[in-house]
């Protein structure tokens, strides 16, 4: 699977985050950097040399669709990723035909939650899987930015690690956390399947 390519549009998001951090340094109070979000830490990618701890995102195993928003024919289908990194009894995954999209519920992240990773199959030489992050800035405005383009994979495999940067907004939160969403959209005419979507809490457990 080709490496994930960060979008140059991230410059605007990172600049906004940097400005928010600067505001914090000038007098915002109450933020607790590194406050963790709830979840059970697991190591689903260890057999691929990634020994980082991860937390399963809400509904990220697609055994149910609680909180996810599907459009354009996106749907949960039978057939789990073949490695069964979550549970051996898992039986489902997410189908994303061309023209579809799926958006996660709001996910709690902190300064120590910098990356996401999941399993995917599909695409073609002219079709990739676009990953967007949706974040609310300190001024209340909502920003959607592309954070990765996942290249085609003819067989189920873990995606590259994706940095999404919006976790830095937790620095200006009194709780030391922030909530983000992720949207997955095929580009081109080929469809995708994805499964077992994880957030890396980078806690060093």
N, C-alpha and C positions, 0 to 999 in steps of 0.2 A: 504494500500500500504506500502511495506517495506521501511525503511529509505534508503536514498541515501548513498552509501558507497564511501567515497573519496578514490582515488587510491594512493598507496604508490609511484607511479611514479611521483606524484606531488612534491615530495621532490626535484627533479632536477629543476623543474620550480621555486619553491619557493626559492631555493638556488641562482638561476640565478637572480631572482628579487631582492633578498637581496644584491647580489653583485652590481647590478645596483644602488640600493639605497645608498650603501656605496660609489660608485663613485660620486653620486650626493653630498654626504656630503663632499667629498674631493675637490669639486670645480666646478661641473656642475652647470650652472646657467640658469635661465629663466623659470624653472618649476613652475607652479601654482597649488599646491595641492588643489583638491576640485573643480576645474573648472567643471561646469556641461555641459552635452550634451543636445541637444534640444529634446523636447518631452513633451507630455501632461501627467501630473501626475494623476494616478487613483489608486483605492483601490480594485482590483479585487478579492482579497482573504479574504476580511474582514469577510465574513460569516463563514469562517473556523478559525477565531481567529487571523488571520494575518493582522494587521492594518498598515503594512508598505506601503509606496507609491511605485508604480511601473510605468514603462513606457513600452508601447507595443513595442516589437522589430520590425524592418522593416519586413513587410509581416507576422508578427507573428500571425495574425488572419486567415491566409490562405484563405482569400477571393480572393487573387491573389497570384502569385508566384514570384513577382518582386525581383530579386536579389538572390533568393535561387537556389542552385544546387542540383538536384535530380539524383540518380543513382540506378540501380538494381530494377526498378519498383516502386520506391517511387513516389507518385502522390497525387494531391489534389482531394478529393472525396466529395460527398454530405454528409451532416450530421454534424452538429455543436455539440460541447460539450453541454450537456443539461442544463447548468446553465446560458448560454448566458451572461457571465460577461462583454463581450465587447459591443455588440449591439444585440438587440432582432431580428434584421433582418439578422444576420449572418447565413450562411447556409452550411459552408464547414469546412473541417478539413484535416489533412495530414495523408495519409495512408503509413505505412512503413512495407511492407511485409518482410519476412525473406530474408536476403541477400541484402536488400536495405540500402540506407543511404540518409540523407538530410543535407545540409550545409547551414547555414545562410549567408546572405551578411555580409560585415564588419559592426560591430556595435560599435558606439562610447561609451566608458565607461571612468569613472574617478575613483579617489580614493574612491569616495562616491558611487560607483556602484559595490558592492561586490558580489551580488547574482543574480541568475536567478530562475524562477519558471514557470511552465506551467501545462496543463491538459493532462492526458494520460489514455489510456485504452489498455489492451492487455497483452501479455507475458504469461508465464507459470512457473511452478516450475523449469524448466530448461532453461527458456528464459527470458532475461532482456533487458532493453534499456540502451545502453552505451551512455554517454554524454562526448564528447571531447571538449576542448577549443583549438583554433588555434591562436597563438600569435606570433608577430614579436618582437624579442629581440633587444636591443639597437645596437648590432653588425650586425643587418640585417638578421640574421638567423631566420627561421620560425620553431616554436616548436609546436607539437601537443601532448597534454597530456589528459588522461582520468581524469575527475573531478567527475564523479558519475556513479553509476550503479543503475538504477531505477528498483525496484522489481515489479513483476507481479501485475496487478490490474484488477479484473474481471469486474469492472464497471468504468465509467468515474470518475476521482477524481483528485484533485490537487496533484502534486508531492511534495515531500519534498523540502525544500529550499536547493539550491545547491550553495556553495561557489566555485568560480572558480579562485581566487587568481591573475590571470593575470592583473586585474585592477590596481595592484600595479605598473605596468610598467608606469602608467601615471605620477608617481613621477619623472621620468627622461625625461619627454616630456616637451618641452617649452610651449606647449599649456595646460598642466595639464590634458590631456586626451590621450587615446590610442584607437586603433581599434582592436577588436578581432572578431573571428568567432566561431560558435559552430556547432558541427556535431553530429547527432543522428543516431545510428546504432543498430538495434535489434541483440541480440546474441541468438544463438539457432535457433529453427525451427518455433517459433511462431511469428506472426506479431504484429504490434502496430498501434495505431492511436494517434496523438497528436494535440493539439489545443491551441490557445491563449498563446503564448510564451512571457513572460515579463522579463524585467530587473529591478531590484530594485535600484533606484538611491540613496536611503538612505539619503534623503535630510531633513527629519524631517518635511515635510510640514504638 
